[in-house]
Amino acid sequence: MNTNWPKIEKHLQQLLNTTDEPLCAYVYDLDALQEHIKQLRSTLPTPNCELFYAIKANSDVPILRALAPWVHGFEVSSGGELAWVREYFPHTPIIFSGPGKTDQELTLALEKNVAAIHIESRTELERLAYITQRLNQPAKILLRINFSLHDLAPTRLMMGGGPTPFGIALDQLPACLDTLRRYPQIHLQGFHFHLLSHQLDADAHIKLLDTYLQQTHKWCQDYHLTIDHINVGGGIGVNYQQLEQQFAWPIFAQGLQQLVLKHGKKIRMECGRYITAACGYYAAQVIDIKEAFGDHYAIIRGGTHHFRTPYAQGHSHPFQVMPVTRWAHPYTRTELSAKSISVVGQLCTPKDLLAFKAPIKRIRCGDLVVFPYAGAYAWHISHHDFLRHPHPQHHYLLNEISSDATH
Ligand SMILES: Cc1ncc(COP(=O)(O)O)c(C=O)c1O
């Protein structure tokens, strides 16, 4: 994605001028986000390929508004997400995934007319059947299947391909199809797969999708099924370690074209991370710099309670130091040059670590540390109120105009 760093820097500079408190903010480049999603859409084979956005990655309304015109709909994974989308987007198609759906959530899905419910177990299917009977309302479903593949190259985050709580293990498919035969008001639209996240290899991903389609063909033959589409999940990753080497979308889009021609089935995707990660920046001012037993630390205004991505992924997040000239304090400005430094937050735990032993040219108290690729699974997966530090500011830049929100 082509984010516009000078624009972000200018905005951060303006924010610094508005406060005497140490700054801590998320800034989202919605222009870049829209460019990115338009680019993805323009390369998808149409009409046989659909791209939904998995809002769990980032469900802020300005983000959803920027995406809504370009995606085929939103994927939600809870009743809360479902209600949130319907409140702001009464007509956008919704698909509903996720384990452990309650009766109330399944009822809400029917009331809010979702395009499909992705069923995670036979028990969930039985409960939905009961609810459809009670409400006298039909339902459209996909069965989420978990099956093992002998040549599945694992990624860092596996949701299937072996024992996990997600989806219906393949040996239980016949029993689910028996259940479905008893409830004609439930229409099986297709199969849903989400075996992994963090996929960085476009060829491997096409191979995986090919396997999904082959399996689907076999099940349709074995069980005499006619289905409308398969949902291949999300899972396209972001390379946080080598930012310039990202998933090769053009190769993937070509592969999709071939899959559509080969199998003649509609393919639906529900991506999260790959859509919104690059548009977000988490920026925090340095409060303290210290040395301990030969290691160096920069302590920033914030931490993993705002930006848990590095801890969740177990990685050292890339960052850049944005020098801040203004220093209005009477005391000495601590600084460090040509060293390796760990960036930590304000929490009283050694787990509050955002980057470790990263080389820097120079860093001073008061400088801003800016983490890119903070637009997905960042603020929304963080434990915001641990220690009750203030929340960061949130800014959404669109056509150089920012709209702000308080969390
Ligand atoms: C069922 C399902 N679909 C889609 C996604 C989105 O995955 P990603 O953000 O890796 O694209 C997830 C993420 O956990 C998921 O569980």
The ligand as an SDF file (V2000), in Angstrom:
LIG
                    3D

 16 16  0  0  0  0  0  0  0  0999 V2000
  -13.1690  -16.9930   10.3030 C   0  0  0  0  0  0  0  0  0  0  0  0
  -12.2120  -15.8910   10.0380 C   0  0  0  0  0  0  0  0  0  0  0  0
  -12.2980  -15.2370    8.8670 N   0  0  0  0  0  0  0  0  0  0  0  0
  -11.4610  -14.2120    8.5720 C   0  0  0  0  0  0  0  0  0  0  0  0
  -10.4970  -13.8110    9.4540 C   0  0  0  0  0  0  0  0  0  0  0  0
   -9.5750  -12.6830    9.0720 C   0  0  0  0  0  0  0  0  0  0  0  0
   -8.2840  -13.1520    8.9950 O   0  0  0  0  0  0  0  0  0  0  0  0
   -7.1020  -12.2190    8.4860 P   0  0  0  0  0  0  0  0  0  0  0  0
   -7.1550  -10.9780    9.2660 O   0  0  0  0  0  0  0  0  0  0  0  0
   -5.8830  -13.0320    8.7310 O   0  0  0  0  0  0  0  0  0  0  0  0
   -7.3440  -11.9720    7.0150 O   0  0  0  0  0  0  0  0  0  0  0  0
  -10.3510  -14.4690   10.6900 C   0  0  0  0  0  0  0  0  0  0  0  0
   -9.3260  -14.0730   11.6520 C   0  0  0  0  0  0  0  0  0  0  0  0
   -9.1410  -14.6210   12.6970 O   0  0  0  0  0  0  0  0  0  0  0  0
  -11.2430  -15.5430   10.9870 C   0  0  0  0  0  0  0  0  0  0  0  0
  -11.1690  -16.1960   12.1460 O   0  0  0  0  0  0  0  0  0  0  0  0
  1  2  1  0
  2  3  1  0
  2 15  2  0
  3  4  2  0
  4  5  1  0
  5  6  1  0
  5 12  2  0
  6  7  1  0
  7  8  1  0
  8  9  2  0
  8 10  1  0
  8 11  1  0
 12 13  1  0
 12 15  1  0
 13 14  2  0
 15 16  1  0
M  END
$$$$
